[in-house]
């Protein structure tokens, strides 16, 4: 049995080295790459203002987070949930950078790059030259985005878990989704039968965009005989 933790953060900005802070952490437990339904979620008082441009992305204002615990108060529970698992995130260097900065403020060890699994890097390898944001991957894999408004870390984790299943081999025969009754819906995979690859056929627009990219390359492998 292999345990991993898939996680996401929301922040006050883009650079922890310039004082930006974490305002939300969400994580889902995976066993053998499938969600178990166990999760961790915390909203955090960043102890600073939240710029309007950041609020437009995730929907949180400083007033929303007033009275929430500070990172120091949730760190131990977060690290206990992470334990020694592999840590999966989309654009993982961003999330690792922010959590490492928060941990450093408390004199705690960094998470460790050897634990990092970056689904953005996986997607770029599988779909070179194509959009590989979380939204783009959900649309490519026909994953329902109807609940998505602003960026919510727990919802993003749920969506990324479905994307991760596709990136690592596709849905299983007999797969269904159940929703556990928690503070926010978390998808739980119930499966039977072996994993089966799901082949992706690019659209006409994607094929045209790829051809245009190839034509801009010097001696592209795609055109080699």
C-alpha positions as CSV (number, residue, x, y, z in Angstrom):
1,X,0.0,0.0,0.0
2,X,1.4,3.4,-1.1
3,X,0.2,6.5,0.7
4,X,0.4,9.9,-0.9
5,X,-1.0,13.3,-0.1
6,X,-2.4,15.6,-2.7
7,X,-2.5,19.2,-1.6
8,X,-3.1,22.8,-2.6
9,X,-2.7,26.3,-1.1
10,X,-4.2,29.7,-1.6
11,X,-2.0,32.7,-0.8
12,X,-2.0,36.5,-0.5
13,X,0.2,36.8,-3.6
14,X,2.9,35.1,-5.6
15,X,6.2,35.5,-3.7
16,X,6.7,34.2,-0.1
17,X,10.1,35.9,-0.1
18,X,8.4,39.3,-0.3
19,X,6.1,38.7,2.5
20,X,3.2,36.9,0.9
21,X,1.5,34.3,3.2
22,X,-0.6,31.2,3.0
23,X,-4.3,31.7,3.7
24,X,-5.7,28.2,3.0
25,X,-4.3,24.7,2.9
26,X,-6.2,21.7,1.8
27,X,-5.0,18.1,1.4
28,X,-6.5,14.7,0.4
29,X,-5.1,11.3,1.3
30,X,-4.4,8.9,-1.6
31,X,-3.8,5.2,-1.2
32,X,-2.4,3.5,-4.3
33,X,-3.1,6.8,-6.1
34,X,-6.8,6.8,-5.3
35,X,-8.6,9.1,-2.8
36,X,-9.7,7.5,0.4
37,X,-11.9,10.4,1.5
38,X,-9.7,11.5,4.4
39,X,-8.7,15.1,4.2
40,X,-7.2,18.1,5.9
41,X,-8.4,21.7,5.5
42,X,-7.6,24.9,7.2
43,X,-8.3,28.6,6.6
44,X,-5.5,30.8,8.0
45,X,-5.2,34.4,9.2
46,X,-2.2,35.6,7.2
47,X,-1.4,38.4,9.7
48,X,-1.3,40.9,6.8
49,X,-3.5,42.5,4.2
50,X,-4.8,40.6,1.1
51,X,-4.4,42.6,-2.1
52,X,-7.5,43.0,-4.3
53,X,-5.9,41.1,-7.2
54,X,-5.4,38.1,-5.0
55,X,-9.0,38.3,-3.6
56,X,-10.3,38.2,-7.1
57,X,-8.6,34.8,-7.6
58,X,-9.6,33.0,-4.5
59,X,-12.4,35.1,-3.1
60,X,-11.0,35.7,0.4
61,X,-10.6,39.1,2.0
62,X,-8.8,40.0,5.2
63,X,-12.3,40.3,6.9
64,X,-13.1,36.7,5.9
65,X,-10.0,35.4,7.7
66,X,-10.1,37.5,10.8
67,X,-10.2,35.3,13.8
68,X,-9.0,32.2,11.9
69,X,-6.0,30.4,13.3
70,X,-2.5,31.5,12.4
71,X,-0.2,29.1,10.5
72,X,1.7,28.3,13.7
73,X,-1.6,26.9,15.1
74,X,-2.3,24.6,12.2
75,X,1.2,23.5,11.3
76,X,1.4,20.5,13.6
77,X,-1.9,19.0,12.4
78,X,-0.9,19.7,8.7
79,X,2.4,18.0,9.1
80,X,0.8,15.0,11.0
81,X,-1.6,14.6,8.0
82,X,1.3,14.8,5.5
83,X,3.4,12.4,7.6
84,X,6.1,10.9,5.4
85,X,3.9,10.6,2.3
86,X,4.8,11.7,-1.2
87,X,3.3,15.2,-1.7
88,X,1.4,15.9,-5.0
89,X,0.5,19.3,-6.2
90,X,-0.1,21.2,-9.5
91,X,2.8,23.5,-10.1
92,X,4.2,22.0,-6.9
93,X,7.2,24.3,-6.6
94,X,4.8,27.2,-5.9
95,X,3.0,25.4,-3.1
96,X,6.2,23.9,-1.6
97,X,7.9,27.3,-1.7
98,X,5.0,28.9,0.3
99,X,4.8,26.1,2.9
100,X,8.6,25.9,3.3
101,X,8.6,29.7,3.9
102,X,5.9,29.3,6.6
103,X,7.7,26.4,8.2
104,X,11.0,28.3,8.2
105,X,9.3,31.2,10.2
106,X,8.6,28.6,12.9
107,X,12.1,27.1,12.8
108,X,10.7,23.8,11.3
109,X,12.4,21.7,8.6
110,X,11.4,22.1,4.9
111,X,9.2,19.6,3.3
112,X,11.9,18.1,1.2
113,X,12.0,18.3,-2.6
114,X,12.5,14.5,-2.9
115,X,8.9,14.1,-1.8
116,X,7.5,16.4,-4.6
117,X,5.3,15.1,-7.3
118,X,4.3,17.8,-9.8
119,X,1.2,17.1,-11.9
120,X,1.9,20.2,-14.0
121,X,5.3,18.6,-15.1
122,X,3.5,15.3,-15.7
123,X,0.9,17.1,-17.9
124,X,3.6,19.0,-19.9
125,X,5.3,15.7,-20.6
126,X,2.1,14.1,-21.8
127,X,0.7,17.1,-23.6
128,X,3.7,19.2,-24.8
129,X,2.8,22.6,-26.2
130,X,-0.8,22.4,-25.0
131,X,-2.6,24.3,-22.1
132,X,-2.0,22.4,-18.9
133,X,-3.7,24.5,-16.2
134,X,-6.0,22.6,-13.9
135,X,-9.0,23.9,-15.7
136,X,-7.6,23.0,-19.1
137,X,-6.8,19.4,-17.9
138,X,-10.3,19.1,-16.4
139,X,-11.8,20.1,-19.8
140,X,-9.5,17.7,-21.6
141,X,-10.5,14.8,-19.4
142,X,-14.2,15.7,-19.3
143,X,-14.1,16.4,-15.5
144,X,-17.1,18.5,-14.3
145,X,-16.1,22.1,-13.5
146,X,-19.6,23.4,-12.8
147,X,-18.8,23.9,-9.0
148,X,-15.7,26.0,-9.8
149,X,-16.0,29.7,-9.3
150,X,-13.1,31.3,-7.5
151,X,-10.1,29.1,-6.6
152,X,-11.0,27.0,-3.5
153,X,-8.1,24.8,-2.3
154,X,-10.3,21.9,-1.2
155,X,-12.3,21.9,-4.4
156,X,-9.1,22.2,-6.4
157,X,-7.7,19.2,-4.6
158,X,-10.8,17.2,-5.5
159,X,-10.5,18.2,-9.2
160,X,-6.8,17.5,-9.2
161,X,-7.3,14.0,-7.7
162,X,-9.5,13.2,-10.7
163,X,-6.9,14.7,-13.1
164,X,-4.1,12.7,-11.3
165,X,-6.0,9.5,-11.8
166,X,-6.1,10.2,-15.6
167,X,-2.5,11.2,-15.8
168,X,-1.4,8.0,-14.0
169,X,-3.3,5.6,-16.2
170,X,-7.0,6.4,-16.5
171,X,-10.2,5.6,-14.7
172,X,-11.0,2.0,-13.8
173,X,-13.7,-0.2,-15.0
174,X,-16.7,0.0,-12.7
175,X,-15.5,3.3,-11.3
176,X,-18.0,5.5,-9.5
177,X,-17.8,8.6,-7.3
178,X,-19.3,8.8,-3.9
179,X,-19.3,12.0,-1.8
180,X,-18.5,11.7,1.9
181,X,-20.4,14.0,4.3
182,X,-17.7,16.5,5.4
183,X,-17.4,20.2,5.5
184,X,-16.9,20.3,1.7
185,X,-17.5,17.5,-0.9
186,X,-14.5,15.1,-1.3
187,X,-14.6,12.6,-4.1
188,X,-14.0,9.0,-3.2
189,X,-13.2,6.4,-5.8
190,X,-14.9,3.0,-5.6
191,X,-13.3,0.7,-8.1
192,X,-13.4,-2.8,-9.4
193,X,-11.2,-4.3,-12.2
194,X,-7.9,-3.3,-13.6
195,X,-6.9,0.2,-14.5
196,X,-7.4,0.9,-18.2
197,X,-5.7,3.6,-20.3
198,X,-7.9,6.4,-21.6
199,X,-6.7,7.6,-25.0
200,X,-7.0,11.4,-25.7
201,X,-7.8,12.6,-29.2
202,X,-6.8,16.2,-29.8
203,X,-9.5,18.5,-31.2
204,X,-9.0,20.2,-34.6
205,X,-8.0,23.4,-32.9
206,X,-5.5,21.7,-30.7
207,X,-4.0,19.8,-33.8
208,X,-3.7,23.1,-35.6
209,X,-2.0,24.8,-32.6
210,X,0.4,21.9,-32.3
211,X,1.3,22.1,-36.1
212,X,1.9,25.8,-35.8
213,X,4.2,25.1,-32.8
214,X,6.1,22.4,-34.6
215,X,6.6,24.7,-37.6
216,X,8.4,27.2,-35.4
217,X,10.9,24.6,-34.1
218,X,14.3,24.0,-35.7
219,X,14.5,20.3,-36.9
220,X,11.5,19.1,-34.9
221,X,11.4,15.4,-34.1
222,X,7.8,15.2,-35.2
223,X,8.8,15.8,-38.9
224,X,11.8,13.4,-38.8
225,X,11.5,10.5,-41.2
